[in-house]
């Protein structure tokens, strides 16, 4: 939505915001003279079904627009006429010349973002970038470097800094000199605030204060649980809670102006956390793509190299699925991932539809070991999700290029296990081959 004209003395320019967000997120495709210095007032999302409203210095996200179609050039012209400072297109290849020409002719900046960066993330990043200005002392930290940010803040405030997401998972922490209490050590080692301390913080109302206030929250030392004095502040921007910053007092007191420093840091931290999220998402997407190639047999040897797997090691695929769709594949994946990390690290996982696949590898892929893994995983997943989870075992193969064969076996077995008349919850192909063959004959 268009708003009042920005105050050019205080408003940030397009160049300021884009340089802060970095070229990996948004890139200038066309920047007519003077366009980089336009003051920004906000972000608007294009709706193809509605007339484009006035945009006084806003950035327009061209949702639903194909850069190679006729609508792209027309929208660029209309955005310039309506007063927008810039327009963003989703694009992975070269910008069509006629679109670039329209931007130059109408003197509007044209930005591009990769198509794998969701529009909702772009909108949030831009809004946070426009509204939050990092302070000089924290502005030198590389964008998205949460550990560098935590260390810079710790040096300024003279305390031990931890940055957490809204679920109290540790995103980053500072390295400090001096002694820290046991709760901080346990939090860092476990990458999450332990439940026993979570309960104490809930009882003291600390989390409630962080959810409802943008001010600094103080918590006195609690010797009974070995907690030293804490100060914390929520990280919130563009109407969204990104997490919180915690500072534990060490063997020297915090600086006198620690409250002002924390308030400044909370504004700057939103951008760092958002960028951290995007980087994690990109890593997860790449990992998922590689595991999918492994299971499909598409360039499996290349996928193995990228996943740091031995192409000639033995492999076996185990598939897990909840009966009747009783639990989402994402939830099931979380449970299976936790089981793998706790009891067997030599595995990669992927959820596809309702099914979760585990690719086991290593020197000890014996049928009895794979069976034990499958049965124990299904039992633990059933207990954790309160839904009956089945496990289908694929054959053991001798190279990464044959993983797809093991996956095919597991799919055939799972089809049998999911039939109402089947009483088994764990099986391999030898145990259900007759029914698996019959089902394929019926398909034909």
C-alpha positions as CSV (number, residue, x, y, z in Angstrom):
1,X,0.0,0.0,0.0
2,X,1.2,3.5,-0.8
3,X,1.9,5.8,2.2
4,X,3.0,9.3,2.8
5,X,6.2,10.6,1.1
6,X,9.2,9.6,3.2
7,X,11.3,12.0,5.0
8,X,14.4,12.2,2.8
9,X,16.6,13.2,5.7
10,X,16.0,10.0,7.6
11,X,14.8,7.5,4.9
12,X,17.2,4.9,3.6
13,X,18.1,4.8,-0.1
14,X,17.7,1.9,-2.4
15,X,21.4,1.6,-2.6
16,X,21.7,1.5,1.2
17,X,19.2,-1.4,1.6
18,X,20.4,-3.5,-1.4
19,X,24.1,-3.2,-0.3
20,X,23.1,-4.3,3.2
21,X,21.0,-7.3,1.9
22,X,23.8,-8.4,-0.4
23,X,24.0,-9.4,-4.1
24,X,23.2,-13.0,-3.3
25,X,19.7,-11.9,-2.4
26,X,18.9,-9.0,-4.8
27,X,20.9,-7.8,-7.8
28,X,20.6,-4.5,-9.7
29,X,19.7,-5.5,-13.3
30,X,19.0,-1.9,-14.4
31,X,19.9,1.2,-12.4
32,X,19.2,4.4,-14.3
33,X,21.0,7.5,-13.1
34,X,19.7,8.7,-9.7
35,X,17.6,5.5,-9.1
36,X,20.0,4.1,-6.5
37,X,19.6,7.2,-4.4
38,X,15.8,7.0,-4.3
39,X,14.5,7.1,-0.7
40,X,12.4,4.0,0.2
41,X,9.1,4.1,2.0
42,X,8.2,0.4,2.1
43,X,7.4,-2.7,0.1
44,X,4.3,-3.6,-2.0
45,X,3.3,-6.9,-3.5
46,X,1.8,-6.9,-7.0
47,X,-1.6,-8.5,-7.4
48,X,-2.3,-9.3,-11.1
49,X,-6.1,-9.2,-10.4
50,X,-6.1,-5.6,-9.1
51,X,-5.2,-2.2,-10.5
52,X,-1.7,-1.2,-9.3
53,X,-2.1,1.5,-6.6
54,X,0.2,4.5,-6.2
55,X,3.6,3.7,-4.8
56,X,5.4,6.6,-3.3
57,X,9.0,5.4,-3.1
58,X,8.1,1.7,-2.5
59,X,9.7,-1.4,-3.9
60,X,7.2,-3.5,-6.0
61,X,7.5,-7.3,-5.9
62,X,6.3,-8.5,-9.3
63,X,4.6,-11.6,-8.0
64,X,3.0,-13.7,-10.8
65,X,4.9,-11.9,-13.6
66,X,7.0,-13.9,-16.1
67,X,10.0,-11.7,-17.0
68,X,9.9,-13.2,-20.6
69,X,6.2,-12.4,-21.1
70,X,4.6,-9.2,-22.4
71,X,3.3,-8.3,-18.9
72,X,6.8,-7.7,-17.5
73,X,7.5,-4.6,-19.7
74,X,4.0,-3.2,-19.2
75,X,4.3,-3.6,-15.4
76,X,7.7,-1.8,-15.4
77,X,6.2,1.1,-17.2
78,X,3.2,1.2,-14.9
79,X,5.3,1.0,-11.8
80,X,7.4,3.9,-12.9
81,X,4.3,5.9,-13.7
82,X,2.8,5.1,-10.3
83,X,5.9,6.4,-8.4
84,X,7.5,3.1,-7.3
85,X,11.3,3.4,-6.6
86,X,12.1,-0.1,-7.9
87,X,10.6,-3.3,-9.2
88,X,11.8,-6.9,-8.4
89,X,11.5,-9.8,-10.8
90,X,12.1,-13.5,-10.1
91,X,14.7,-14.5,-12.7
92,X,17.5,-17.1,-13.0
93,X,18.7,-16.3,-16.6
94,X,19.4,-13.2,-18.6
95,X,17.0,-10.3,-18.4
96,X,15.1,-9.8,-21.6
97,X,16.4,-6.7,-23.4
98,X,12.9,-5.2,-24.0
99,X,12.2,-5.3,-20.2
100,X,15.6,-3.7,-19.5
101,X,14.9,-1.1,-22.2
102,X,11.5,-0.3,-20.5
103,X,13.2,0.3,-17.2
104,X,15.8,2.6,-18.7
105,X,13.2,4.5,-20.7
106,X,11.0,5.1,-17.6
107,X,14.0,5.6,-15.2
108,X,13.1,3.0,-12.6
109,X,15.5,0.6,-11.0
110,X,15.0,-3.1,-11.8
111,X,16.1,-5.8,-9.4
112,X,16.3,-9.5,-9.8
113,X,16.1,-12.3,-7.3
114,X,16.7,-16.1,-7.8
115,X,13.5,-18.0,-8.2
116,X,14.4,-20.3,-5.3
117,X,14.1,-17.3,-2.9
118,X,10.4,-17.2,-1.9
119,X,8.5,-13.9,-2.3
120,X,7.5,-13.9,1.4
121,X,11.2,-14.0,2.4
122,X,12.0,-11.2,-0.1
123,X,9.2,-9.1,1.3
124,X,10.3,-9.6,4.9
125,X,13.9,-9.0,4.2
126,X,13.2,-5.8,2.4
127,X,10.8,-4.5,5.1
128,X,13.4,-5.3,7.8
129,X,16.1,-3.7,5.7
130,X,14.2,-0.5,5.2
131,X,13.0,-0.1,8.8
132,X,16.1,-1.3,10.6
133,X,19.4,0.6,10.5
134,X,22.4,-1.2,12.0
135,X,24.5,0.9,14.3
136,X,28.1,1.7,13.3
137,X,29.7,-0.6,15.8
138,X,27.7,-3.6,14.5
139,X,27.4,-2.6,10.8
140,X,30.9,-4.0,10.0
141,X,29.8,-7.6,10.7
142,X,29.3,-9.6,7.5
143,X,25.6,-9.9,6.7
144,X,24.3,-13.2,8.1
145,X,27.4,-13.9,10.2
146,X,25.5,-14.5,13.5
147,X,28.6,-15.7,15.3
148,X,30.5,-12.5,14.3
149,X,27.5,-10.5,15.4
150,X,27.4,-12.2,18.8
151,X,31.1,-11.7,19.3
152,X,30.9,-8.0,18.4
153,X,28.0,-7.5,20.8
154,X,29.7,-9.4,23.6
155,X,32.8,-7.2,23.3
156,X,30.6,-4.0,23.5
157,X,28.4,-5.1,26.3
158,X,31.0,-7.2,28.3
159,X,28.8,-10.3,28.7
160,X,28.3,-13.7,27.2
161,X,25.9,-13.5,24.3
162,X,23.6,-16.1,23.0
163,X,21.2,-15.6,20.0
164,X,18.2,-17.9,19.9
165,X,15.2,-18.5,17.7
166,X,11.6,-18.3,19.0
167,X,11.7,-22.0,20.1
168,X,14.9,-21.4,22.2
169,X,17.2,-23.2,19.7
170,X,20.7,-21.7,19.8
171,X,21.5,-19.9,16.5
172,X,24.9,-18.4,17.6
173,X,26.9,-17.6,20.7
174,X,29.9,-15.5,21.5
175,X,33.3,-16.6,22.7
176,X,34.3,-14.9,25.9
177,X,37.0,-14.6,28.4
178,X,36.2,-15.5,32.0
179,X,33.9,-18.0,33.7
180,X,30.3,-18.7,32.6
181,X,27.6,-20.7,34.4
182,X,26.6,-24.3,33.8
183,X,23.2,-23.5,32.2
184,X,25.0,-21.5,29.4
185,X,27.4,-24.4,28.8
186,X,24.6,-26.9,28.6
187,X,22.6,-24.6,26.3
188,X,25.5,-24.3,23.9
189,X,26.4,-28.0,23.9
190,X,22.8,-29.1,23.3
191,X,22.1,-26.2,20.9
192,X,18.9,-25.6,22.9
193,X,17.9,-24.3,26.3
194,X,17.5,-27.4,28.5
195,X,13.9,-28.1,29.6
196,X,14.8,-27.7,33.3
197,X,15.8,-24.1,32.7
198,X,13.0,-23.5,30.3
199,X,10.5,-24.3,33.1
200,X,12.3,-21.9,35.5
201,X,12.2,-19.1,32.9
202,X,8.5,-19.8,32.2
203,X,7.7,-19.7,35.9
204,X,9.5,-16.4,36.3
205,X,7.5,-15.0,33.4
206,X,10.6,-14.2,31.3
207,X,9.2,-15.7,28.1
208,X,5.9,-13.9,28.6
209,X,7.8,-10.5,28.9
210,X,9.8,-11.3,25.8
211,X,6.7,-12.1,23.8
212,X,4.8,-8.9,24.8
213,X,7.6,-6.3,25.1
214,X,10.3,-4.8,23.0
215,X,12.2,-3.6,26.1
216,X,15.1,-5.3,27.8
217,X,14.0,-8.0,30.3
218,X,16.1,-8.5,33.5
219,X,16.4,-11.8,35.4
220,X,18.2,-11.9,38.7
221,X,20.7,-14.7,39.5
222,X,19.2,-18.0,40.7
223,X,21.9,-19.8,42.7
224,X,19.5,-22.8,43.3
225,X,19.8,-23.7,39.6
226,X,23.3,-22.1,39.1
227,X,21.9,-19.4,36.8
228,X,23.9,-16.1,36.8
229,X,22.2,-12.8,36.1
230,X,20.7,-12.5,32.7
231,X,19.4,-9.7,30.5
232,X,17.5,-10.4,27.3
233,X,15.6,-8.7,24.5
234,X,13.3,-10.0,21.8
235,X,14.3,-9.5,18.1
236,X,11.2,-8.3,16.3
237,X,10.8,-6.6,12.9
238,X,8.1,-6.1,10.3
239,X,5.5,-7.6,12.7
240,X,7.4,-10.9,13.1
241,X,9.3,-12.3,16.1
242,X,12.7,-13.5,14.9
243,X,14.1,-14.7,18.2
244,X,15.9,-13.2,21.2
245,X,19.3,-12.1,22.4
246,X,20.5,-13.3,25.8
247,X,23.4,-11.9,27.8
248,X,24.8,-13.7,30.8
249,X,26.9,-11.8,33.2
250,X,30.4,-13.1,33.7
251,X,33.0,-12.2,36.2
252,X,32.8,-8.5,35.4
253,X,29.7,-6.3,35.3
254,X,27.9,-5.3,32.1
255,X,28.7,-1.8,30.7
256,X,26.5,1.0,32.1
257,X,24.7,1.6,28.8
258,X,24.0,-2.0,28.1
259,X,20.3,-1.4,27.8
260,X,20.7,1.0,24.9
261,X,23.3,-1.3,23.2
262,X,20.9,-4.2,23.4
263,X,18.0,-2.2,21.9
264,X,20.3,-1.2,19.0
265,X,21.5,-4.8,18.6
266,X,17.9,-6.1,18.5
267,X,17.2,-4.0,15.5
268,X,20.3,-5.1,13.6
269,X,19.9,-8.8,14.6
270,X,16.7,-9.2,12.6
271,X,18.5,-8.9,9.3
272,X,21.2,-11.3,10.4
273,X,18.7,-13.9,11.6
274,X,16.6,-13.5,8.4
275,X,19.7,-14.0,6.2
276,X,20.7,-17.0,8.3
277,X,17.3,-18.5,7.7
278,X,17.7,-18.1,3.9
279,X,21.2,-19.6,3.9
280,X,19.9,-22.6,5.9
281,X,17.0,-23.0,3.5
282,X,19.3,-22.9,0.5
283,X,21.6,-25.6,2.1
284,X,18.5,-27.8,2.9
285,X,17.2,-27.4,-0.6
286,X,20.5,-28.5,-2.1
287,X,20.8,-31.4,0.3
288,X,17.3,-32.5,-0.5
289,X,18.0,-32.3,-4.2
290,X,21.2,-34.5,-3.8
291,X,19.4,-37.2,-1.8
292,X,16.5,-37.2,-4.3
293,X,19.1,-37.8,-7.1
294,X,20.5,-40.6,-5.0
295,X,17.1,-42.3,-4.6
296,X,16.1,-41.7,-8.2
297,X,19.4,-42.9,-9.7
298,X,19.8,-39.6,-11.5
299,X,23.5,-38.8,-11.5
300,X,23.8,-40.7,-8.3
301,X,27.6,-40.7,-8.4
302,X,27.6,-36.9,-8.6
303,X,25.2,-36.7,-5.7
304,X,27.4,-39.0,-3.7
305,X,30.4,-36.7,-4.2
306,X,28.4,-33.7,-3.1
307,X,27.1,-35.5,0.0
308,X,30.6,-36.8,0.8
309,X,29.6,-40.4,0.4
310,X,31.9,-43.3,-0.8
311,X,30.5,-44.3,-4.2
312,X,31.7,-47.9,-3.8
313,X,30.4,-48.4,-0.2
314,X,27.5,-50.8,0.5
315,X,24.0,-49.1,0.7
316,X,20.5,-50.0,1.8
317,X,17.3,-48.0,1.7
318,X,14.6,-48.2,4.5
319,X,11.3,-46.5,4.0
320,X,9.0,-45.3,6.8
321,X,5.4,-44.3,6.6
322,X,2.5,-43.8,9.0
323,X,-0.7,-45.8,8.4
324,X,-3.6,-43.8,7.1
325,X,-1.6,-40.6,6.9
326,X,-1.7,-40.3,10.7
327,X,1.3,-38.0,10.8
328,X,2.9,-35.6,8.4
329,X,6.0,-36.6,6.5
330,X,7.8,-33.6,7.9
331,X,7.0,-34.6,11.5
332,X,8.0,-38.2,10.7
333,X,11.3,-37.0,9.2
334,X,12.1,-35.1,12.4
335,X,11.6,-38.2,14.5
336,X,13.6,-40.4,12.1
337,X,16.4,-37.8,11.9
338,X,16.6,-37.7,15.7
339,X,16.7,-41.5,15.8
340,X,19.5,-41.6,13.2
341,X,21.6,-38.9,14.9
342,X,21.3,-40.7,18.2
343,X,21.9,-44.3,17.1
344,X,23.4,-44.3,13.6
345,X,25.1,-41.3,12.0
346,X,25.9,-43.1,8.7
347,X,22.6,-42.2,7.0
348,X,21.0,-39.5,4.9
349,X,17.2,-38.9,4.9
350,X,14.5,-37.4,2.8
351,X,10.7,-37.1,3.0
352,X,8.7,-37.5,-0.2
353,X,5.0,-37.3,0.1
354,X,3.8,-39.3,3.1
355,X,7.0,-41.4,3.1
356,X,10.4,-40.9,4.7
357,X,13.5,-42.6,3.1
358,X,16.7,-43.4,5.0
359,X,19.7,-44.3,2.9
360,X,22.1,-46.4,5.2
361,X,25.7,-46.7,4.2
362,X,29.0,-48.0,5.6
363,X,31.0,-51.1,5.9
364,X,28.5,-53.0,8.1
365,X,25.3,-53.0,6.1
366,X,24.3,-56.6,7.1
367,X,20.7,-57.7,6.6
368,X,20.3,-58.3,10.4
369,X,21.6,-54.8,11.2
370,X,19.3,-53.2,8.7
371,X,16.4,-55.1,10.0
372,X,17.2,-54.1,13.6
373,X,17.5,-50.4,12.5
374,X,14.1,-50.6,10.6
375,X,12.3,-52.3,13.5
376,X,13.7,-50.1,16.2
377,X,13.1,-46.9,14.1
378,X,9.5,-47.9,13.4
379,X,8.9,-48.6,17.1
380,X,10.3,-45.4,18.3
381,X,8.5,-43.3,15.6
382,X,5.2,-45.0,16.5
383,X,5.8,-44.0,20.2
384,X,6.8,-40.5,19.3
385,X,4.0,-39.7,16.9
386,X,1.2,-41.9,18.4
387,X,0.5,-43.2,14.9
388,X,1.4,-46.7,13.6
389,X,4.6,-46.3,11.6
390,X,5.6,-49.0,9.1
391,X,9.2,-49.8,7.9
392,X,9.9,-51.3,4.5
393,X,13.4,-52.6,3.9
394,X,15.2,-52.5,0.5
395,X,17.9,-54.8,-0.7
396,X,21.6,-54.2,0.3
397,X,23.5,-53.0,-2.8
398,X,27.2,-52.7,-3.5
399,X,27.5,-49.1,-5.0
400,X,25.8,-45.8,-4.9
401,X,24.6,-46.2,-8.5
402,X,22.3,-49.0,-7.3
403,X,20.6,-47.2,-4.5
404,X,17.6,-46.6,-6.7
405,X,17.2,-50.4,-6.9
406,X,17.0,-50.6,-3.1
407,X,14.5,-47.8,-3.0
408,X,12.4,-49.6,-5.6
409,X,12.3,-52.7,-3.3
410,X,11.3,-50.6,-0.3
411,X,8.5,-49.0,-2.2
412,X,7.2,-52.4,-3.3
413,X,7.3,-53.7,0.3
414,X,5.6,-50.6,1.6
415,X,2.7,-51.0,-0.8
416,X,2.1,-54.5,0.7
417,X,2.5,-53.3,4.3
418,X,-0.1,-50.5,3.8
419,X,-2.8,-53.0,2.7
420,X,-5.5,-53.5,5.4
421,X,-5.1,-57.3,5.5
422,X,-1.3,-57.1,6.2
423,X,-0.4,-57.6,9.8
424,X,3.3,-57.0,9.4
425,X,4.8,-53.6,10.4
426,X,8.3,-54.4,9.2
427,X,9.3,-56.4,6.2
428,X,11.8,-56.9,3.4
429,X,11.0,-58.0,-0.2
430,X,11.7,-61.7,0.4
431,X,9.0,-61.8,3.1
432,X,6.2,-60.2,0.9
433,X,7.4,-61.0,-2.6
434,X,4.4,-63.0,-3.6
435,X,1.9,-60.3,-2.7
436,X,4.2,-57.6,-4.2
437,X,4.3,-59.5,-7.5
438,X,0.5,-60.1,-7.5
439,X,-0.2,-56.4,-7.0
440,X,2.0,-55.6,-10.0
441,X,0.3,-58.2,-12.1
442,X,-3.1,-56.6,-11.1
443,X,-1.8,-53.3,-12.2
444,X,-1.0,-54.7,-15.6
